[in-house]
Amino acid sequence: MLVNHPNFVIEASYDDARHWVELGALIEPSLCMYDDASTFYH
């Protein structure tokens, strides 16, 4: 299972994503979340 941008689409929490990884999912976050020049930076 691939979960793409979980915080943008369904507003999943870090704990939600961690649980899905434990179930075998691959989480694909957006690169812009890690770019401090982006308006999406967290």
C-alpha positions in Angstrom: 0.0 0.0 0.0 1.2 3.5 -0.9 -0.1 6.5 1.1 0.7 9.6 -0.9 0.7 13.0 0.9 -1.4 11.8 3.8 -1.3 15.1 5.7 -2.6 17.1 2.7 -5.5 14.9 1.5 -6.9 13.4 4.7 -5.0 15.4 7.3 -3.5 12.3 8.8 -1.3 12.7 11.9 2.2 11.4 12.4 0.8 8.6 14.6 -1.7 7.6 11.8 1.2 7.3 9.3 3.4 5.4 11.8 0.5 2.9 12.3 0.2 2.4 8.6 3.9 1.8 8.3 3.6 -0.8 10.9 1.0 -2.5 8.8 3.3 -2.4 5.8 2.4 0.8 4.0 4.9 3.1 2.3 4.4 6.7 3.1 5.2 9.2 0.4 5.4 12.7 1.8 5.8 15.9 -0.3 9.3 17.2 -0.6 8.0 20.8 -0.2 7.3 20.0 3.5 11.1 19.9 4.1 12.0 23.0 2.1 12.0 26.1 4.4 11.4 28.3 1.4 8.1 26.6 0.7 4.8 27.8 2.0 4.1 24.1 2.9 7.1 23.8 5.2 6.3 22.1 8.5 
